[in-house]
Amino acid sequence: MEKVSKDKAIRMLELMLRIRRFEEALIETFSEGFVPGFIHTYIGEEAVAAGVCVNLRDIDYIAGTHRGHGHCIAKGVQPDKMMAELMGKKTGTNKGKGGSMHSVDFSRGILGSNGIVASGIPIITGAALSIKMRNTDQVAVAFFGDGASNRGAFHEAINLAAVLRLPAIFVCEDNGWAISVSKAKSTRARNLADRALGYGIPGVNVDGGDVLAVSEAVAEAIERARAGEGPTLIVCDTPRMRGHEEGDPQEYRPKDNIDDAKSRDPIKYFSAYLVREGIMSQEEITALDAVITKEMEEAVAFGKASPWPDPEESLEDLYAEVQ
């Protein structure tokens, strides 16, 4: 297990709490009618985004999924701008045009959340190819679900990354459900990391609820990538604690499966570890949580107070000027 520094441990908890409190605030705001469309929350999976992104820099790339708020926040997007984006306001990260499933922030290396299953994987392979061609000290990380591992884009993109030894890391967030279809009904392989064997790259299984285990696996994959040894497939077992989207009754999902997910809350697990190891006291954790909760209240207020885009702005930022 990774011997984590105090600063890094606190940073990981901070990221996890920031994601959780953002999502909780978002759910309430959504229920009040301030957020258009659908939202897919990251509650229960925070240890994956935190464990990955704590090892990355702004210049490193990520691509997320339809459940991408957590990825963006872990990579450094400000919660107030993220909240405004989800409300469709012009102060949002993408001026209100991206919404919940399509947030982008190039200044943070975020190449986009994606509503199309598996679509971020080839984007990251392309980004990794650009890194190799430019000979820069960067890595590119794709987040995707277990359902995406059955898509053609997954196989094609990882195969190309393996053949060219690209500095890419493929992180599968295996929550066991591709919307409402269980992994057992859609995939014969029980261990998705075994698929790495077909591409001649390492495949690693980790407990996605253990932020230290995720961080350790990612740190090793980054070291390999920067050394020119190519990509790694990391499969994180990380059950979601809520439905596929808000309002999902989850009738397809056995109650004991939901109860098991809730019992494996990664924030409770890591908080207990920090107290047990003497890294933080419970009082310090509570104080940090209070600061972050206040931050989310301010983010919601910012989003609600922000102006709507003007109609004439709808065609802005669609085309690049040709020099």
HELIX and SHEET records of a PDB file:
HELIX    1   1 LYS A    6  SER A   31  1                                  26    
HELIX    2   2 GLU A   46  CYS A   53  1                                   8    
HELIX    3   3 HIS A   69  ALA A   74  1                                   6    
HELIX    4   4 PRO A   79  LEU A   86  1                                   8    
HELIX    5   5 PHE A  106  ARG A  108  5                                   3    
HELIX    6   6 GLY A  120  ARG A  134  1                                  15    
HELIX    7   7 GLY A  147  ASN A  150  5                                   4    
HELIX    8   8 GLY A  152  VAL A  163  1                                  12    
HELIX    9   9 LYS A  183  SER A  186  1                                   4    
HELIX   10  10 LEU A  192  TYR A  199  5                                   8    
HELIX   11  11 VAL A  211  ARG A  226  1                                  16    
HELIX   12  12 LYS A  255  SER A  263  1                                   9    
HELIX   13  13 PRO A  266  ARG A  276  1                                  11    
HELIX   14  14 GLN A  282  ALA A  305  1                                  24    
HELIX   15  15 PRO A  311  LEU A  315  5                                   5    
SHEET    1   A 5 TYR A  61  ALA A  63  0                                        
SHEET    2   A 5 ALA A 140  GLY A 145  1                                        
SHEET    3   A 5 ALA A 168  ASP A 174  1                                        
SHEET    4   A 5 THR A 232  ASP A 237  1                                        
SHEET    5   A 5 GLY A 203  ASP A 207  1                                        
SHEET    1   B 2 TRP A 177  ALA A 178  0                                        
SHEET    2   B 2 VAL A 181  SER A 182 -1                                        
END                                                                             
